[in-house]
Amino acid sequence: DVEIDIQDKDIRIDTFRASGSGGQHVNKTDSAVRITHFPSGIVVTSSEKSQHVNRDKAMKNLRVRLYDMQRQMKDDARSDTRKSQVGSGDRSERIRTYNFPQGRVTDHRIGLTLHSLPQILEGDIDPLLNALIAEDQAARLADLEAEFG
């Protein structure tokens, strides 16, 4: 059994006559059970001879389906989180490109190209950092202007 808490206010239990062949008993008693779970929209039915057995079977089936739905939602959320953290490795996701034959460094986030690759590799990264800081400050200022009008 799957332990899922189902509130009475969240379900509706309908009883009805089972359809199909089955002798005289089928047409005389409301033994089939249909349970509707309002929050999820799941509907389960059971149509054996005993209403009590049907109710138990339908509740077990509802619990299993709710558990499967919750597990699928958690799996989907975990998958979405994982996809957002790991890039595809596509060229468009590159942050920076180093072109050694031309001595060029391009930062794709801000569209900056510097023709000073040897100096940057030696540790003189101030031109690159200053451009990144200026771009960040401009973006923050634009956000403030948009927020306060």
HUURCOR-V798630 format. One record per residue. N is the residue number from 0. RES is the residue in one small letter. PSI is psi in whole degrees, 0 to 359 (none if undefined). BURIAL is # if it has 16 or more other ideal C-beta (glycine too) atoms within 10 Angstrom, else .. D_CENTER is the distance of its C-alpha to the mean C-alpha in whole Angstrom. Layout:
n:N res:RES psi:PSI burial:BURIAL d_center:D_CENTER
n:N res:RES psi:PSI burial:BURIAL d_center:D_CENTER
//
This chain:
n:0 res:d psi:142 burial:. d_center:26
n:1 res:v psi:131 burial:. d_center:23
n:2 res:e psi:96 burial:. d_center:23
n:3 res:i psi:130 burial:. d_center:21
n:4 res:d psi:118 burial:. d_center:23
n:5 res:i psi:119 burial:. d_center:23
n:6 res:q psi:144 burial:. d_center:25
n:7 res:d psi:326 burial:. d_center:28
n:8 res:k psi:344 burial:. d_center:28
n:9 res:d psi:355 burial:. d_center:24
n:10 res:i psi:156 burial:# d_center:26
n:11 res:r psi:130 burial:. d_center:29
n:12 res:i psi:119 burial:. d_center:31
n:13 res:d psi:141 burial:. d_center:33
n:14 res:t psi:145 burial:. d_center:36
n:15 res:f psi:171 burial:. d_center:38
n:16 res:r psi:135 burial:. d_center:40
n:17 res:a psi:145 burial:# d_center:39
n:18 res:s psi:168 burial:. d_center:40
n:19 res:g psi:178 burial:. d_center:42
n:20 res:s psi:155 burial:. d_center:45
n:21 res:g psi:9 burial:. d_center:45
n:22 res:g psi:191 burial:. d_center:49
n:23 res:q psi:328 burial:. d_center:50
n:24 res:h psi:324 burial:. d_center:48
n:25 res:v psi:321 burial:# d_center:45
n:26 res:n psi:355 burial:. d_center:46
n:27 res:k psi:337 burial:. d_center:47
n:28 res:t psi:149 burial:. d_center:45
n:29 res:d psi:84 burial:. d_center:41
n:30 res:s psi:338 burial:# d_center:40
n:31 res:a psi:148 burial:# d_center:36
n:32 res:v psi:136 burial:# d_center:33
n:33 res:r psi:125 burial:# d_center:30
n:34 res:i psi:127 burial:# d_center:27
n:35 res:t psi:124 burial:# d_center:25
n:36 res:h psi:110 burial:# d_center:22
n:37 res:f psi:312 burial:. d_center:22
n:38 res:p psi:324 burial:. d_center:18
n:39 res:s psi:341 burial:. d_center:16
n:40 res:g psi:9 burial:. d_center:19
n:41 res:i psi:135 burial:# d_center:20
n:42 res:v psi:127 burial:. d_center:24
n:43 res:v psi:147 burial:# d_center:25
n:44 res:t psi:159 burial:# d_center:29
n:45 res:s psi:135 burial:# d_center:32
n:46 res:s psi:63 burial:# d_center:35
n:47 res:e psi:190 burial:. d_center:38
n:48 res:k psi:327 burial:. d_center:41
n:49 res:s psi:130 burial:. d_center:40
n:50 res:q psi:322 burial:# d_center:38
n:51 res:h psi:317 burial:. d_center:38
n:52 res:v psi:318 burial:. d_center:37
n:53 res:n psi:318 burial:# d_center:34
n:54 res:r psi:315 burial:# d_center:33
n:55 res:d psi:315 burial:. d_center:32
n:56 res:k psi:316 burial:# d_center:31
n:57 res:a psi:319 burial:# d_center:28
n:58 res:m psi:319 burial:# d_center:27
n:59 res:k psi:317 burial:. d_center:26
n:60 res:n psi:319 burial:. d_center:25
n:61 res:l psi:316 burial:# d_center:23
n:62 res:r psi:317 burial:# d_center:22
n:63 res:v psi:317 burial:. d_center:21
n:64 res:r psi:322 burial:# d_center:18
n:65 res:l psi:319 burial:# d_center:17
n:66 res:y psi:314 burial:. d_center:16
n:67 res:d psi:320 burial:. d_center:15
n:68 res:m psi:316 burial:. d_center:12
n:69 res:q psi:317 burial:. d_center:11
n:70 res:r psi:319 burial:. d_center:11
n:71 res:q psi:320 burial:. d_center:9
n:72 res:m psi:318 burial:. d_center:6
n:73 res:k psi:318 burial:. d_center:7
n:74 res:d psi:318 burial:. d_center:8
n:75 res:d psi:318 burial:. d_center:4
n:76 res:a psi:317 burial:. d_center:3
n:77 res:r psi:319 burial:. d_center:7
n:78 res:s psi:317 burial:. d_center:7
n:79 res:d psi:319 burial:. d_center:5
n:80 res:t psi:316 burial:. d_center:8
n:81 res:r psi:317 burial:. d_center:10
n:82 res:k psi:324 burial:. d_center:10
n:83 res:s psi:335 burial:. d_center:11
n:84 res:q psi:333 burial:. d_center:14
n:85 res:v psi:124 burial:. d_center:15
n:86 res:g psi:169 burial:. d_center:17
n:87 res:s psi:348 burial:. d_center:18
n:88 res:g psi:9 burial:. d_center:22
n:89 res:d psi:152 burial:. d_center:23
n:90 res:r psi:328 burial:. d_center:26
n:91 res:s psi:345 burial:. d_center:24
n:92 res:e psi:1 burial:. d_center:22
n:93 res:r psi:143 burial:. d_center:26
n:94 res:i psi:314 burial:. d_center:27
n:95 res:r psi:144 burial:. d_center:31
n:96 res:t psi:135 burial:. d_center:33
n:97 res:y psi:117 burial:. d_center:36
n:98 res:n psi:100 burial:. d_center:39
n:99 res:f psi:316 burial:. d_center:42
n:100 res:p psi:327 burial:. d_center:44
n:101 res:q psi:356 burial:. d_center:44
n:102 res:g psi:37 burial:. d_center:44
n:103 res:r psi:143 burial:. d_center:41
n:104 res:v psi:131 burial:# d_center:38
n:105 res:t psi:126 burial:. d_center:35
n:106 res:d psi:111 burial:# d_center:32
n:107 res:h psi:341 burial:. d_center:29
n:108 res:r psi:323 burial:. d_center:28
n:109 res:i psi:0 burial:. d_center:31
n:110 res:g psi:32 burial:. d_center:33
n:111 res:l psi:130 burial:# d_center:35
n:112 res:t psi:125 burial:. d_center:38
n:113 res:l psi:138 burial:# d_center:41
n:114 res:h psi:54 burial:. d_center:43
n:115 res:s psi:48 burial:. d_center:44
n:116 res:l psi:315 burial:# d_center:42
n:117 res:p psi:319 burial:. d_center:45
n:118 res:q psi:320 burial:. d_center:45
n:119 res:i psi:320 burial:# d_center:41
n:120 res:l psi:335 burial:. d_center:42
n:121 res:e psi:350 burial:. d_center:45
n:122 res:g psi:356 burial:. d_center:43
n:123 res:d psi:78 burial:. d_center:43
n:124 res:i psi:9 burial:. d_center:40
n:125 res:d psi:317 burial:. d_center:41
n:126 res:p psi:322 burial:. d_center:41
n:127 res:l psi:313 burial:# d_center:37
n:128 res:l psi:318 burial:. d_center:36
n:129 res:n psi:321 burial:. d_center:38
n:130 res:a psi:320 burial:# d_center:36
n:131 res:l psi:318 burial:. d_center:33
n:132 res:i psi:316 burial:. d_center:34
n:133 res:a psi:318 burial:. d_center:36
n:134 res:e psi:319 burial:. d_center:32
n:135 res:d psi:316 burial:. d_center:30
n:136 res:q psi:321 burial:. d_center:33
n:137 res:a psi:321 burial:. d_center:33
n:138 res:a psi:319 burial:. d_center:29
n:139 res:r psi:320 burial:. d_center:30
n:140 res:l psi:318 burial:. d_center:33
n:141 res:a psi:322 burial:. d_center:31
n:142 res:d psi:319 burial:. d_center:28
n:143 res:l psi:317 burial:. d_center:31
n:144 res:e psi:322 burial:. d_center:33
n:145 res:a psi:325 burial:. d_center:30
n:146 res:e psi:318 burial:. d_center:29
n:147 res:f psi:359 burial:. d_center:33
n:148 res:g psi:none burial:. d_center:34
//
